[in-house]
Amino acid sequence: MSLSAARSIMSTPKVTVIIPTHNRARYLSDAIHSVLNQTLDELEAVVVDDGSTDATAELVSAIGDQRVRYLRQPHRGISVAMNAGMRSARGQYIARLDSDDLWLPEMLAALVGILDAQPAFGVAYGKGQAMDHEGHPLDHIQGMSERFPGDALRSLVYDDCTCNVALVARRECFDHVGFYDESLVANEDWDLWLRVARHYRFCFVDQIVARIRWHDENFTGLSSPRFAEVLNARTVPLDKLFSDPELPPAIRAMKSAAYTNVYLFRGQRWLQKRAFKRAGREFGLALRASEQPLTTGVRIAWFALALPVLKQTALGRRAVGALAALRQRRRAQHESTIPGE
């Protein structure tokens, strides 16, 4: 442990990293060490054990680093675990790392550095790259710049552009809007950031700072026994948002587009599971919700026909990647032209 790390034990840590976990002892040690190996080491790691029945407690005890604190609770779900960690947090900034994921060494330095230098921002987030269960990198990238540069709320209503394990927020954000909604089955982060975005600006850092592990036991994965329940719950953050009578008119005007995008997302996920009838129902909902059914129909054709065909070949996958990169560059160029940014 470095000298600065030793000093941080005796003083208030700059960053609290909350690591919620449930029966992830296989991956947990790597997650914790990816936090402890950060180049910015003025931190504490709060491991919240959500009723694990494996060797989680023994594994955390064996870490032997005083920056790691261990909390245990009965199994009550991710939101309850995150809230327990947030209530015990001592840091000026708060970040989340799921116990099967990893941070790259510069994660905190990159994002906390932005927040230190730019007090106008409440949240900084970067990109997470998928990896397989053994840690080999995959093509999928999560986290992108705001669709409406400088307007985090509009961007998040349109779609969740953040990556929950590649994000740092000021503690005051949660003091203002509250913690995670413990009634939610999933999408708890999107719900929280929608609330935060009504009061704070977000800053995107175009850098891969985290690795997201895809494995057969992912709660939101295709193999999850709660796959349908999780997917159906995707509309709940929007239901909550649009039920607010004080929602700004400009945001309320986005209702059609927001729900259309959720139905398209759900249809695409059912396609990945090869549940074609379920996918068709979701695409039908998207068409009915859309104010631009022709454009939505083109997007459905892309998801249902063109994209699956392209992904069958290496050349097609490169083409898909190139198109995604082009969209990112155009968005970044547009962002750079916004006055005052």
Backbone torsions as a table, in degrees:
resi	resn	phi	psi	omega
1	MET	NA	135.6	-177.3
2	SER	-72.9	165.1	178.5
3	LEU	-61.6	-42.5	179.6
4	SER	-64.5	-35.0	177.0
5	ALA	-65.3	-41.5	179.0
6	ALA	-62.9	-39.6	178.9
7	ARG	-65.0	-36.0	-177.0
8	SER	-65.3	-24.2	178.2
9	ILE	-64.2	-35.7	-173.5
10	MET	-89.1	-6.5	-178.7
11	SER	-128.1	176.3	179.1
12	THR	-69.0	125.6	-179.7
13	PRO	-68.7	149.8	178.4
14	LYS	-72.7	-37.8	-175.0
15	VAL	-128.3	134.9	168.9
16	THR	-104.7	124.5	176.9
17	VAL	-106.5	119.3	-179.9
18	ILE	-98.6	126.8	-179.5
19	ILE	-119.5	92.9	176.4
20	PRO	-76.4	142.2	-177.8
21	THR	-149.8	146.2	174.0
22	HIS	-145.8	106.8	177.9
23	ASN	54.4	50.0	178.2
24	ARG	-122.7	32.7	-178.4
25	ALA	-57.3	-28.6	-179.3
26	ARG	-60.2	-33.6	-175.0
27	TYR	-112.8	-14.6	-168.0
28	LEU	-61.5	-41.1	-177.9
29	SER	-59.6	-43.1	178.9
30	ASP	-62.8	-39.9	179.2
31	ALA	-62.6	-48.6	-178.5
32	ILE	-61.3	-45.1	-178.1
33	HIS	-67.9	-27.6	176.2
34	SER	-68.6	-24.3	173.5
35	VAL	-78.4	-47.8	-177.3
36	LEU	-65.6	-22.9	-179.5
37	ASN	-92.4	13.0	177.4
38	GLN	-64.2	145.3	176.5
39	THR	-69.1	-25.9	170.3
40	LEU	-96.8	107.4	-171.2
41	ASP	-112.0	16.4	173.8
42	GLU	-82.3	73.7	-169.3
43	LEU	-145.4	165.3	166.1
44	GLU	-130.4	146.2	176.9
45	ALA	-113.7	119.2	179.8
46	VAL	-105.3	107.4	178.2
47	VAL	-89.2	117.2	-179.8
48	VAL	-105.3	107.6	-178.3
49	ASP	-85.2	110.0	-176.2
50	ASP	-89.6	62.7	174.9
51	GLY	71.5	36.8	179.9
52	SER	-64.5	149.3	176.8
53	THR	-115.1	8.8	177.6
54	ASP	-101.0	-154.3	-174.0
55	ALA	-92.2	28.1	-176.7
56	THR	-57.7	-48.6	-176.6
57	ALA	-60.2	-45.1	-179.2
58	GLU	-65.7	-38.1	-179.5
59	LEU	-64.0	-44.9	-179.5
60	VAL	-65.8	-40.7	179.3
61	SER	-60.5	-33.7	-177.5
62	ALA	-77.8	-10.4	-178.9
63	ILE	-61.0	-42.6	174.5
64	GLY	71.1	31.2	177.6
65	ASP	-123.5	124.4	-174.3
66	GLN	-69.2	-10.0	175.9
67	ARG	-76.8	-10.1	-178.6
68	VAL	-97.8	124.3	174.6
69	ARG	-114.6	147.2	-175.6
70	TYR	-120.9	125.1	174.6
71	LEU	-120.1	140.6	178.2
72	ARG	-125.3	141.2	177.8
73	GLN	-142.4	161.7	171.7
74	PRO	-61.4	155.7	-177.0
75	HIS	-66.7	109.4	-177.4
76	ARG	-133.9	2.7	174.8
77	GLY	105.1	167.0	-171.2
78	ILE	-64.4	-40.9	-176.4
79	SER	-66.2	-41.1	178.2
80	VAL	-64.8	-41.1	178.7
81	ALA	-63.8	-44.3	178.8
82	MET	-62.9	-40.3	-179.9
83	ASN	-66.2	-36.3	176.2
84	ALA	-61.8	-42.8	178.1
85	GLY	-66.0	-39.5	-179.0
86	MET	-68.5	-35.6	177.7
87	ARG	-65.6	-28.6	-178.9
88	SER	-94.5	-3.9	-174.7
89	ALA	-67.1	141.0	178.6
90	ARG	-112.7	-7.8	-172.6
91	GLY	-79.5	159.0	174.1
92	GLN	-71.4	-30.8	178.3
93	TYR	-120.3	153.7	-179.6
94	ILE	-131.3	136.6	177.6
95	ALA	-137.2	158.3	179.2
96	ARG	-120.5	136.8	170.9
97	LEU	-131.9	118.3	176.3
98	ASP	-68.6	149.9	-167.4
99	SER	-75.2	-4.4	173.8
100	ASP	-108.5	6.3	-179.4
101	ASP	-108.7	177.2	-177.3
102	LEU	-137.8	153.9	169.3
103	TRP	-107.0	145.5	167.7
104	LEU	-78.7	155.3	-171.1
105	PRO	-57.5	-27.2	-176.4
106	GLU	-93.8	6.6	-176.0
107	MET	-51.2	-59.6	-175.3
108	LEU	-69.9	-38.5	179.3
109	ALA	-60.0	-40.7	-178.0
110	ALA	-68.2	-46.6	-173.0
111	LEU	-83.6	-42.7	177.2
112	VAL	-65.4	-35.0	177.8
113	GLY	-58.7	-40.1	177.4
114	ILE	-63.4	-46.9	-177.2
115	LEU	-67.5	-35.6	176.2
116	ASP	-63.5	-39.6	-174.7
117	ALA	-84.8	-22.2	-174.4
118	GLN	-125.9	82.6	-177.2
119	PRO	-63.4	-13.5	178.9
120	ALA	-71.9	-18.9	-178.7
121	PHE	-94.9	137.7	175.6
122	GLY	-96.2	-23.2	-174.9
123	VAL	-137.7	138.5	171.2
124	ALA	-126.1	137.0	179.7
125	TYR	-142.9	152.6	178.9
126	GLY	-122.8	-148.5	-175.9
127	LYS	-115.5	146.7	173.0
128	GLY	-116.4	135.4	178.7
129	GLN	-104.8	135.4	179.2
130	ALA	-68.8	151.6	172.6
131	MET	-141.1	159.7	177.8
132	ASP	-82.4	-176.8	-173.0
133	HIS	-65.1	-20.4	178.9
134	GLU	-94.6	-1.1	178.0
135	GLY	95.1	8.7	177.9
136	HIS	-80.1	131.8	-175.1
137	PRO	-65.7	145.5	176.4
138	LEU	-117.4	170.6	-173.8
139	ASP	-73.9	-27.7	-170.8
140	HIS	-65.8	133.2	176.6
141	ILE	-121.0	134.8	177.1
142	GLN	-117.4	139.8	-176.4
143	GLY	103.5	122.1	-179.3
144	MET	-148.4	166.3	-179.5
145	SER	-66.2	161.7	-178.6
146	GLU	-63.8	135.0	176.9
147	ARG	-64.0	-34.8	177.1
148	PHE	-114.4	89.2	-172.1
149	PRO	-52.2	131.8	-179.5
150	GLY	84.0	-2.7	-179.3
151	ASP	-127.7	86.2	-176.1
152	ALA	-64.3	-37.7	-176.7
153	LEU	-65.9	-49.6	178.1
154	ARG	-58.4	-41.5	-178.7
155	SER	-64.0	-41.6	-179.1
156	LEU	-74.7	-28.9	175.1
157	VAL	-67.9	-40.7	178.8
158	TYR	-62.4	-43.0	177.6
159	ASP	-174.0	155.4	179.0
160	ASP	-76.8	107.6	-177.6
161	CYS	-92.5	-1.4	-175.8
162	THR	-90.2	168.7	169.5
163	CYS	-122.3	116.4	-167.6
164	ASN	-64.7	-24.7	179.5
165	VAL	-99.0	8.8	177.4
166	ALA	-125.7	47.6	-170.4
167	LEU	-146.1	140.7	174.6
168	VAL	-129.4	136.0	-179.5
169	ALA	-129.1	150.7	173.9
170	ARG	-69.3	144.2	179.2
171	ARG	-58.5	-33.3	-176.4
172	GLU	-63.4	-24.3	177.2
173	CYS	-57.8	-43.1	-177.0
174	PHE	-78.7	-30.3	173.6
175	ASP	-61.6	-30.5	-176.5
176	HIS	-82.6	-47.5	-170.8
177	VAL	-106.9	-7.5	-178.4
178	GLY	94.7	-178.7	-174.6
179	PHE	-96.1	-161.5	179.1
180	TYR	-68.7	146.2	176.1
181	ASP	-78.7	110.6	-173.7
182	GLU	-75.7	-5.7	177.7
183	SER	-85.4	-10.4	-174.5
184	LEU	-82.3	137.3	176.4
185	VAL	-75.5	-38.2	-178.4
186	ALA	-157.0	-179.3	179.2
187	ASN	61.4	26.3	-178.3
188	GLU	-66.1	-31.5	178.9
189	ASP	-69.9	-45.2	179.4
190	TRP	-58.1	-43.9	178.0
191	ASP	-59.1	-44.4	-178.6
192	LEU	-65.6	-44.4	-176.6
193	TRP	-71.4	-28.5	172.5
194	LEU	-61.6	-40.7	178.4
195	ARG	-69.2	-41.8	-179.9
196	VAL	-64.7	-39.1	-175.4
197	ALA	-66.6	-14.5	176.2
198	ARG	-73.9	-12.3	-175.2
199	HIS	-129.9	-18.4	-173.0
200	TYR	-133.0	151.2	176.5
201	ARG	-87.0	150.9	178.6
202	PHE	-112.2	146.7	176.5
203	CYS	-124.0	125.5	177.9
204	PHE	-93.4	131.3	175.4
205	VAL	-108.7	115.1	-174.5
206	ASP	-78.3	71.7	-176.0
207	GLN	-152.5	135.5	174.4
208	ILE	-76.1	118.2	-176.0
209	VAL	-122.0	-4.4	-176.3
210	ALA	-145.5	159.3	173.6
211	ARG	-119.6	130.9	-178.2
212	ILE	-107.5	118.7	-174.1
213	ARG	-86.1	125.0	174.4
214	TRP	-99.8	123.0	179.0
215	HIS	-150.2	171.9	-172.4
216	ASP	-65.6	-17.8	-176.5
217	GLU	-100.6	8.2	176.5
218	ASN	-56.7	132.8	-179.0
219	PHE	-62.1	-34.7	-177.9
220	THR	-101.2	6.5	-175.2
221	GLY	-77.8	171.3	-178.3
222	LEU	-62.9	-26.9	-177.9
223	SER	-90.1	-3.3	-176.9
224	SER	-64.1	135.3	175.9
225	PRO	-66.5	-13.6	179.4
226	ARG	-108.8	22.3	-176.2
227	PHE	-53.9	-51.1	-177.2
228	ALA	-64.0	-41.3	-179.9
229	GLU	-62.6	-44.5	179.7
230	VAL	-63.7	-43.1	-177.5
231	LEU	-67.9	-41.7	178.9
232	ASN	-62.7	-30.8	-178.4
233	ALA	-74.9	-2.3	-176.7
234	ARG	-63.2	-25.8	-179.7
235	THR	-81.7	-14.4	-171.3
236	VAL	-60.8	-45.2	177.0
237	PRO	-57.5	-36.7	177.3
238	LEU	-70.4	-39.7	177.4
239	ASP	-57.0	-44.0	179.8
240	LYS	-64.0	-46.6	-176.7
241	LEU	-61.7	-48.9	-173.7
242	PHE	-79.2	-5.6	173.9
243	SER	-83.8	-7.0	-178.7
244	ASP	-79.2	116.3	-179.1
245	PRO	-66.9	-16.7	-178.9
246	GLU	-96.2	11.7	179.5
247	LEU	-64.0	133.6	-180.0
248	PRO	-58.1	143.0	-178.6
249	PRO	-55.4	-37.0	-179.1
250	ALA	-63.6	-32.2	177.9
251	ILE	-78.3	-40.9	179.3
252	ARG	-61.0	-31.0	179.4
253	ALA	-67.9	-13.1	-179.1
254	MET	-91.2	3.3	-173.2
255	LYS	-57.2	-46.0	-179.0
256	SER	-59.7	-48.6	-178.6
257	ALA	-63.9	-39.0	-178.3
258	ALA	-63.4	-48.8	-179.5
259	TYR	-69.2	-36.5	176.5
260	THR	-57.5	-44.1	-178.9
261	ASN	-65.8	-36.9	177.6
262	VAL	-65.0	-44.7	-179.8
263	TYR	-64.5	-37.5	176.1
264	LEU	-64.1	-42.2	178.1
265	PHE	-60.9	-46.1	-179.1
266	ARG	-64.8	-39.6	177.1
267	GLY	-62.2	-41.3	178.8
268	GLN	-63.4	-40.9	179.3
269	ARG	-65.2	-39.6	176.7
270	TRP	-66.4	-33.9	174.7
271	LEU	-61.8	-41.9	179.0
272	GLN	-61.5	-29.2	178.6
273	LYS	-88.0	-1.9	-179.9
274	ARG	63.1	30.3	174.3
275	ALA	-99.1	82.2	-166.8
276	PHE	-70.2	-35.1	178.8
277	LYS	-67.0	-42.3	178.3
278	ARG	-63.8	-40.2	177.9
279	ALA	-61.5	-42.6	179.8
280	GLY	-61.2	-39.1	178.6
281	ARG	-64.1	-41.2	179.7
282	GLU	-66.6	-40.8	178.8
283	PHE	-66.0	-33.3	174.7
284	GLY	-64.1	-41.2	176.1
285	LEU	-61.8	-39.2	179.7
286	ALA	-62.7	-43.5	179.5
287	LEU	-63.9	-39.5	-179.7
288	ARG	-71.1	-32.9	-179.0
289	ALA	-78.3	-24.5	-170.6
290	SER	-75.7	142.3	171.1
291	GLU	-88.3	-6.9	178.1
292	GLN	-131.0	71.2	-173.8
293	PRO	-60.6	-31.1	178.4
294	LEU	-64.8	-46.5	177.9
295	THR	-62.8	-41.4	178.8
296	THR	-64.0	-38.4	176.8
297	GLY	-61.4	-39.4	176.9
298	VAL	-63.5	-41.6	178.7
299	ARG	-64.7	-38.7	177.6
300	ILE	-63.2	-42.6	177.9
301	ALA	-60.5	-37.4	178.5
302	TRP	-64.8	-49.4	-179.1
303	PHE	-65.2	-42.9	-170.5
304	ALA	-86.1	-28.0	-173.7
305	LEU	-118.3	-61.6	-172.1
306	ALA	-67.1	-49.2	-174.5
307	LEU	-61.7	-48.5	178.1
308	PRO	-59.1	-37.1	179.3
309	VAL	-67.3	-46.1	-179.3
310	LEU	-60.4	-37.4	-176.6
311	LYS	-73.1	-4.3	179.4
312	GLN	-77.3	-18.4	-177.1
313	THR	-125.1	156.9	178.6
314	ALA	-63.8	-40.1	179.1
315	LEU	-64.3	-41.3	178.3
316	GLY	-64.1	-41.3	178.6
317	ARG	-63.6	-37.6	176.8
318	ARG	-65.6	-37.9	178.7
319	ALA	-64.1	-43.2	177.7
320	VAL	-61.1	-43.6	178.5
321	GLY	-63.2	-39.0	178.8
322	ALA	-65.7	-39.8	178.0
323	LEU	-64.0	-41.7	178.7
324	ALA	-63.7	-42.0	179.2
325	ALA	-64.7	-37.7	178.6
326	LEU	-63.7	-42.9	177.4
327	ARG	-61.2	-40.6	179.1
328	GLN	-63.4	-43.0	-179.2
329	ARG	-64.8	-41.3	178.8
330	ARG	-63.7	-40.1	178.9
331	ARG	-65.5	-41.5	179.6
332	ALA	-65.4	-40.2	178.2
333	GLN	-64.0	-39.8	178.3
334	HIS	-64.4	-40.6	-179.8
335	GLU	-62.2	-38.3	-177.0
336	SER	-70.0	-14.6	179.8
337	THR	-94.9	-2.2	-179.0
338	ILE	-71.6	124.7	-179.2
339	PRO	-57.9	137.2	175.2
340	GLY	84.2	-2.7	-179.4
341	GLU	-92.0	NA	NA
